[in-house]
Amino acid sequence: MIAAVSMEALYHFWAYGSEGLDWVFSRGEESAANLQLCLFAAASFVFANVMRKEYCFTNYLQLRGHGGRSLSLWSVVILCAVSAGFFTRTGADSSRAAFALVYVVGFLSIYAERAALTHVVGLSAARGGVSARRLFLVGFEHDVDAFNRRYKPWKYGMNIVGGVVLRDSEATLDEDLALAAASARLLRPDDVFILAPWARTDVIDSCVTAFLRVPARIQLGPERVLDRFVDAHIDKVGAISSLSLAGHPLSLAEVAAKRGFDIAASALALILLSPLLLGVALLIKRDSPGPALFFQRRYGFNRETFRILKFRTMTTMEEGRHVKQATANDSRITRIGRFIRRYNIDELPQLINVLRGEMSLVGPRPHALAHDQLFERRIALYARRHNVKPGITGWAQVNGLRGEIDTPEKIRQRIEHDLYYIDNWSIGLDLWIILLTVFSRKAYRNAV
């Protein structure tokens, strides 16, 4: 409601000056039209969040996912409010521009509020001030220590109330589990975590049998392999249960939404930027001999090759097995090439690759084939970058991770950022990366 009142006043002040403000405060009936629709949207948003348990404490232990969930629900309730205004004729007296501002500012306010709340809850959970779950740990000493050291569950509001270390002996297993079950019954934890290697099915079966008599959820502790997959979960189809580690990163609806956004945005960008593209092409032709555009094969989605388009910035156009990376003060870079590389202008022809469906506006940056093959042999998760379409810009680039890769640390950081993007994709994240690409100083660092 604060956003609605503020945007109503701001819009009329911007459009009509002080007279607009007088109109807002003097003609309360007309101004109230927007407020009624916004109140309907706000109430619907809160009600829907209550129904899907969005305000559960555990949701605020990390910010991941809040942006996408909030944007999708906020868009739906705003659309419902517009429809309600149309059918009740309330919208006849409302300001369309002010209502559009409420949509944008309202979402930003919601996200900022959730970011602040997540920060406060996270700090409190790390200090032990709040407790989401009470845990009881049982397992071998090495596995219990590794679990605490690796995951630090208290940072996520999980309070360890007790535990029992099992001796790695079949003769003492029943005795240890009897003690563990008795201790858990007295402490009344919410969850019992069984921390043993999954290969030790005999120990896990005995633990499950022992703790079935305890009124607590039984959790099988994570294996180290799960740390490599953010969205590992149990899939159940009929009578078949399986542990899903990694599959297609986007659903069909998400693929359609991303592709629709790519087509609309790239087509519009090509139209608006056509004078700039033509001017840069002419400057390249005048600056050095050779074509204005440079084509090179790259790996795309599912490791399928395509020919990427770039403005030519060098005197050479290398292709094939031996491609030398551009370095600082590289003598091959032309005078105009150095300028357009500095401001990412050389990447703009890839808007055509986006329209053709070979690339996306946002995604992991594609490397030359020779570099791809080298990195795949050295980095285990590198190939996951090909699970999505490559992008003109990406999460790594807007965080300053671009340019020459001359150390293992640089490629490691770039891959970590690319995988973070794949695992946390949303339309909101794409929009944020595009904004950072244009306005953030980090996006222009390390250009060569």
N, C-alpha and C positions, 0 to 999 in steps of 0.2 A: 504493500500500500504506500509505503514511503516512496518507492520508485515511481509509482503511478502519479502521485501528487507532484513529485519533483519534475518528472518528465512532461506532465501537462503544463506546468508553469514555465519550464525551460523552453519548450517548443513555442509557446505563444510569445514568450519574450524574444526569442530569436527571430520569429517570423514577423511580429508586429510591434516589437519594442515595448515600452511601458504601457501602451494602450492594450496590448495583448494580455498583460498581467491584470489590468483593470477588468478586462472582459472575463477572465477566468474567475476572479473573486466576486464579481458583481452578478454574473449569470450562473448561479450555482446549479440550476437544474440541468443546463447543457453540459457543464463541466462534470457533473456527477455521472453522466453516461459512461465515460471512460472508467471512472472509479468503480462503478458497478461491475463492469466486465472484468476489470483487474481483480476485484475482490472474488469474483466467481473463479477466475483462473488460479488465484492463490489458494482458495479453499479446496479446489479440485486437486491441486498439486500436493497439498498437505495430506488430504484424504487418501490419495493414491499411494503416497509414500508410507502412510500408516498401514495400509492394506498389504503392501509387499514387504513390510518389516524393514523399511529403509532406515528407520531411526534406531535400529538395534545397536547397542554399544560397540559390538565387535566390528561393525562397518566403519567405525571412525578411528580404527587403529592404523589405517593407512589411507592415503588419498587416491590410490589407484582405482580407476573405474568410476569415481564419482562424477567426473566431467561428462563422460558418455551417457551414463544413466540419467543425470540431471538434465542434460540437453535434450535427450529424446523425450522424456516425460514433459518437460517444460514446453516443448514444441507442440506436443499433443494437446495439452490443456489450453494453450494459447489458441490453437486451431478450433478447439471446442468453444472457447469464449467468443471467437469471431463468429462461429456458426450460431451460437446462442443469441448474439447481438443482431444477426441478420433475421432470424426467425421471430424474435420478439420486437424487432424494429428499434431496439435500444441503440444499435450502432449508427442509426441515422444522425444522431446528435453528437457522436463521438469523433474525436480527431484521429484520423488514420495514422498520420505521421507520429503523433504522440504515443499511440498504441504500439507502433513498430519500435519506438525507442524503449518502451517498457519491456518489450520482448528481449531486446539486447541487454539493457541495463539490468533487468530482472535476473537473467541467467548469470551475468557476471557477478551480481550480488550474491546469488545462491552459491556459486562456486567459491567466491571469496570467503563466505561464511563457513562453508564446509572445510576449506583449507585451514582456516583459523581454528576451527573446532578439532580437526584431526591433529593439528600441531599440539594443542592443549592436552588432548586425551593421550597422545603419544608420550608427551613429557611426563604426565602423571603416571601412566602405566610403567614407564621405565624406572620411576622412583618407587614403584610399588604402591602408589596411592590409590589405584583402582584395580579390580580383579575381575576379568571376564570369565575365567574358568579356574577351577582348583584341580591341580594335576597330582596324580600318584604315579611314580615311575618304578618300573620293575624290569630288570634285565641284567646283562653282564656288565661288570664295572667299566670296561672299555667303551661299551656302547652308550651307557648312561653319561659318562664324562663327555664323550664326543657329541651327544645330543645337546647337552647344556652349553658346551663351548661353541658349537656351530650355530645353533638357532637362538640361544638366549631367550627362552620363551617368556621370561618376565617382561621383556620389552613390549610384548603384545598383550599385556594384561593377564598373563597366565601365571598363577601363583602355585609353586610346587609345595604341596603340603606334606609330602613324605615319599618314601620309596624303600625298596629292598633290592640289594644286589644279590644276584643268583651266583652260586658256585658252579663252575663248569664241570659238573659231575652228575652222572645219572643217578648215583646212589643218594645224593643229597637234594635232588630237584624237588621231590614231593615235600620234604621238610621245609625247604625255603619257600615254596609256594603256599604252604599252609600258614606260615608266618606272615607272608605278604598279604594274603587274603584277609587274615584276622586284623592286620594293621589298617588295611584299606577300609574294612567295615567300621572300625572305630573312628577313622579320620573323615569318612564320608566325602570323598572327592567327587567332582563332576565327571572326571575322565581318568581312566587307567591307561597309561601308555606302556605297551610291551616293546622293550628295546632290545631286540636280538636280531641277528642276521636272518634274512628271509630264508636262507638255505637251511636254517635249523628248524625245520618243520616240526620236529619232535618237541622242542622247547616251546614253540609258539602254540601248538595244540594243547600242551599241558597248561600253559598260562591261561589260555582261553577257557578251558574247562574249570580251572580254579576260580577265575574271576566272574564266571557266569552267576555265581551266588552272591555277588556284591552289587548293590544298586548303583551302578555307575556305567557310563559308556566305555566300552573297550575299544581302544585305538591301537592299531598296529603302527609302530613308529616308522618313520621314513627311512628308506634305503638311500645311500649316497647318490645313486643314479637319478633319483627324483629331483635333486638340486639342479639338474640341467634343464628341467622342463617346468615352466611356470604354471601351466594349466593342466597338469596331470590329474586325472579323475577316474572314478569307476564308471564304466559303461555297462549297461545291462540291456540285452535284447533277448526277450523270452527268458529261457532258463540259462542263458550264457552270460556270465559276468567276466569282464576283462578290465585291466588297468590301462587306460588310454594315456599314452605319454605325449605324443605329438601327432597331430593330424593336419587337415587343411586349416590354416590360420584364420580364415574368414568364412562365414556362412554365405549361402547364396544371396541372401538379402543384403549383407554387408558388401559383397563383391559388386552387386548391382548398384548400390548407393555410391560406392567409391568410383566405379566406372562412369556413372552418370555425372558425378561432380567433375571428374577428369575431362569428359567431353565438353561440358558446358564451359568450364573455366578455361581450358586450353583454346577452344574456338574463340572465345571472347578476347583472350589475351593476344592471339594472333592478329585479330582485327585491330585492336587498340595499339599494338606495338609494331604494326606493319611499317610505318614510317621509320622507326628506329632500326628495324631489321634491314630495311633497304639501305639506309644510310651507313650502317656498319659494314654491309657487304661491299659497298662502293669504296669505303675507306681501306678495307683489306686489299681490294684489287689495286688501288693506287699505291699502297705501302710496299708491297712485295709481289713478285711474280707467282702465279699459281691461282687455283680456284678459291672462291670465297668460303665455300663449305668443305668440311672435312668429314669423310665417312670412315668408320672403323667398326669391325665386328666386336660385339660384346655378348655376354651371356645374359639372358633375360629370365622370365618366369620358367620354372621347371628346367633350367639350364639350356633352354633353346636359344640359338644364336639369332641376332638381328644386327642391322647396320645402324649405328647411332649417328646422329647428325650433330655437328658442332661447327661453329665458326672457326676457320683455320687461324691458328695463332702462332704457328711455327713455320720455319722454312722447309721442314721435312714432314712427311706424312707416313709414319711407320705403321706397319701392319704385320700380323703373323706371330711367329714364335718369339721373336726378339724385339721387344718394345722397351725402349729406355724411358724411364720416368722423367718428367720435367723436374728440374732442381732449381734452387735459388740462383739467380743470375745466369740462367741457362742461355747460352749463346744462340740456341736455335729459335728462341722466342722473338718474334718481330716487335717492332716498336708499338704498333697499334694492338698487337696481340697481348703485350704485357698489360695494357690498359684494360682491355675487355675481360681478361682473366681476373684482374684485380676486383672487378665489380660483377663477376659471374655472368657477363653478357654473352660470353662464348657458348653458354649452355642453352640459350633461348631457342635455337632451331629445334631442340628436342621436343618442343611443343607439338611438332609434326609427328614425332614418335609416339607421343601421348595420344594424339587423335587416331593414329593407326592402331592403337591398342598394344604396342610393344613396350611402352613405359607408362608410368603413372606420374602425376605431378610430385608426389611425395613417396619416398621409398629408399631402400639402400642404394647408394650410388654404384653403378656398374663399373667394374675395372676392365682393363684390357685382358684379352683371353690368356695371355702368357702370365700375367700377375694373378688372375683367378686360379689358374692351375697350380701355381706355386703356393698360394695361401691355403688352398684346400688341403694340400699335403701336410702343411705345418700346423693348421688350426682345426681342431675336431669339429666345432660347430659352424665353421665358415660356410658350409654348403647350405645351411638353413636360410641364408640370405636369398637363395633362389626360390624360396617358397612363396614369395610375393613378387610383383613386378618391380623392377628397378625404378628409381625416381630421379627427377631433375634435381631435387634437393632432398635432404633427409635430416633425421635427428642428429646424426653425427656431425653433419656439416654446420648446422646452426649452433653447435656447441664447440666450434672452432677446430674440429677434427677433419681437416681437408688438406690438400696439397701432398707433398712428398712423403712417402712412407719409408723412412730410413732406419727405423728401430722396431724391434718386436713389440715394444710398449705401445707405439702409435697404432699398429694394426690391431692389437688386442683391444685398445680403447674404442677404436672405430667399430669393431665387430660387436662389442658389448652394447654400444649405443644402437646399432642396427637391430640386434636381437631384442632390445628393449622396445623398439618401435613395433616390431612384428608382434610381440606378445601383448602390447598395450594399445593396438590400433583403435582409433575412432575418428569420425569426421571432425570432431572438435580438435583432436591432436593434429590432424592434417592442416586445418585452418591456422592453428597456432604456429606450426612449423613454417607455413608460407609467410605469415606475418614476420616471424623472426628472420627469415631469409632476406626480406626486404629491409627491415628496420634495425636488426641487431648487429652490433659491431662484431660479435663473435663469428657471424656468418661470412665475414670478409677477411678473417685472419688466415695466415699461412698460404696465401695465394702465391703461385709461382708461374 
